[in-house]
Amino acid sequence: AAYMNSFIKNPSKPQVELYNLVLLIYPNAILNFFETRVNRCIDIVIPEHMIAIEYDGSYWHQDKEADLKRQNILESLGWKFVRYMDYIPSKDKLYKDIENAKCKRDC
């Protein structure tokens, strides 16, 4: 557990705000989920639907190519992504985005 926790960084305030919003819709969402198969951490996941939700602050996410490569690796394992760049969506927008991602996975 200590090894896995060494990969987990402290979440940003917007990431925590987004997580709290996700919890209103999916109470079993997980913050800073560590995907052991590829040693990658995902900001927020809804495990039963394999939905990955990322908050991308422009300061930390300047390397779009690296972010896309990481996303492609995780998508190859079945994760479907929802991303927000520098903003927290409304609850309704978040719900719609999650439903769209679920449909890509489950429909």
N, C-alpha and C positions, 0 to 999 in steps of 0.2 A: 504494500500500500504506500509506503514512503517513497518507493521508486516511482510509482505512478503519479503521486502527488507532486513530485519534483517537476513534472511537465506542466502542471496547472498554475497559471498566473492569476494574480488577483484580478477579479473582474472590474471593469470600469463602471462608473456610476450609470452611464447610459445602458450598458449591458445589463446591469441589475434592474434598472427600470423596465427594460424590455422583458426580462425574465419574469418580473412581477406581473406584467401584462399577460404574458403567455400563461402564467399560472391561473389566471381568471378563466381561461378557456380550457386548459389542460393541466389540472392540478398535479399530475405526475411528471411534469416536465423536469428536466435535469439541467442544472447550470454547470458549465465547464465539464462536459462529458469527455472522458478519455477513451478514444477508440484504440483499443489495445492491438488490433490487427495491423495497424500502420503507425502506431505511436504518434497520433495526432489528437489534439483537443478541439472540441467543437463548443462554441459559446453556449448554445442551448439546444437540447434535443427533446423531441417527443418520441420516446423509444418505441411505442407500439406501432407507429407509422413510419419510423425511420426518417423523420423530418429533422433536418439540421437548420437552425436559425442563427444567423450571424449578424452581429452589429459591427459594421466597419466604420471606425472613426478614421477620418482622412489622415490624421497624423501617423497612425500605426499601420495603415493599409495603403501605403504609397506604391508598393510593388504589386501591381495588379496581376502580373504574370505569375508570381509566386502564389498569390491567392487562388488564381484559376487552376494552377497545377495541383495545389492541395485539394481544392474542390473536386477536380477530376478524379483524383485518387480515391476520395471518400465516396463519390458517386459510383465508382466502379464496384464499391462494396454494397451499393443499394441505397445510400443516403440521398435524399432529395433536399435541395437547398432553397431557403428563403433568406434574402439578404437585404439589409437596410444600411444605407450609407449616410451617416451623420444626421439621422432623424429617427424618432420613435413614431411608429404609425399609430393611428387610432385603433381602438379595439376592433371595430368593424373591419378596417383594412387588414389588420393582422389576421383576423378570422378568415377572411376571403383568401388571403395569400396562403395560409395553411391549408385550406380546403383545396386550392388549386394544386399545391404540392402533393397533397394526399391523392388527388385524382391522377396525377402523373405517375404515382406509384401504384395505386390500387385499382384504377379504372380499366 
